[in-house]
Structure formats: C-alpha cells, structure tokens
Amino acid sequence: NDAGQTVLMYAAKNGDIKTIETLLDHGADPNIVDKYKCSPLMYASREGNADAVALFIKRGLKIDYEDQFNWTALTWATKKNHITVAKILIGN
C-alpha cells in the first residue's frame, strides 16, 4: 500500500501464523519496515498477537527497531497492555 506495508505486516497484525510462516519460508524479509518505520514485529506486538511475536523472534527478527516515534515492539506491547507479548519480548 502507500505506506509501504507488506503482506507480512498485515499477517502480523492479524496473527495469521500460517501466512507468516509461508511468507518467511519463501524469503520474506522479517526486518522490513514501512514508511512509519514499523516492522512486522511491531504490528504483531501492537495488536497483542503473542504467537506471531514468538514466531518472529524464533526466526531471528530484530527486536530493537524503533519506529518514527522511537517506540520499540516492547513499547507498543506495554502501551497496549499486552502483558504476554511484553513478557515474550523481555525474555529475548
């Protein structure tokens, strides 16, 4: 789309594990960012999709990216009160 959001980002937002796995298996870049500097991990964290967050970490996605507001995936998870996601991120 115009914001540079990819299918992987949409799958992360929706917690669509099967699509995330398929895209990663076929070479999708898990560290890509859109024009707002948000990564798929940030979208998964913001929406509270713990399984997606765990999968991205397992696949080696960088967890310390900052978006245009200097927020990380952990910042998004805590701001949205997604405790399980925050615990996953803190554990890595």
Secondary structure, DSSP 8 states (H G I E B T S, - for coil): -TT---HHHHHHHHT-HHHHHHHHHTT--TT---TT---HHHHHHHHT-HHHHHHHHHTT--S----TTS--HHHHHHHTT-HHHHHHHHT-
